[in-house]
Amino acid sequence: MPHSLPGPWVVYRMGAVMRQGGQNAVCTQSEWEAMELAAPGVHTLIRERIGNEGEAERLARDLQTPPPSPPTARRSAFQRPPAPAEAVPQTPPAG
């Protein structure tokens, strides 16, 4: 009897409940359905019914968003840089 291949495949984004939430992952359609029954709404389905695992893995990598950059003490594009001391006009002393 021939061995049947698992599938179809799904790509989903792991929820924040997981150790590193926000990462894309791949599993079979039946595994996805079991996860949704056990914990509805924890993970986000990106795409379902993908024909093979390789295609699902590529899609998961291509759709992965980079982690947010840490905040820096960067000046906003709308802020003016401080004026140099010699460029500030001096008022002569009164008297």
SULJOZI-V732198 format. One record per backbone hydrogen bond with DSSP energy under -0.5 kcal/mol. NH is the residue of the N-H (numbers start at 1). CO is the residue of the C=O. E is the energy in kcal/mol with one decimal. If there is no record, write none. Layout:
NH & CO & E
NH & CO & E
This chain:
8 & 50 & -0.5
9 & 50 & -2.7
10 & 27 & -2.9
11 & 47 & -2.7
12 & 25 & -2.4
13 & 44 & -2.9
14 & 12 & -0.5
14 & 23 & -3.2
18 & 15 & -1.5
21 & 18 & -0.7
22 & 14 & -2.8
23 & 20 & -0.8
25 & 12 & -2.9
27 & 10 & -1.7
29 & 8 & -3.0
32 & 28 & -2.3
33 & 29 & -2.4
34 & 30 & -1.9
35 & 31 & -2.3
36 & 32 & -2.6
37 & 33 & -1.8
38 & 34 & -2.1
39 & 35 & -2.7
42 & 39 & -1.5
44 & 13 & -2.3
45 & 43 & -0.5
46 & 11 & -2.7
47 & 11 & -1.9
50 & 9 & -2.9
56 & 52 & -1.8
57 & 53 & -2.7
58 & 54 & -2.3
59 & 55 & -2.3
60 & 56 & -2.4
61 & 57 & -2.2
62 & 58 & -2.9
63 & 59 & -2.1
64 & 61 & -1.0
74 & 72 & -1.2
79 & 76 & -1.2
87 & 84 & -1.2
88 & 84 & -0.6
88 & 85 & -0.9
89 & 87 & -0.5
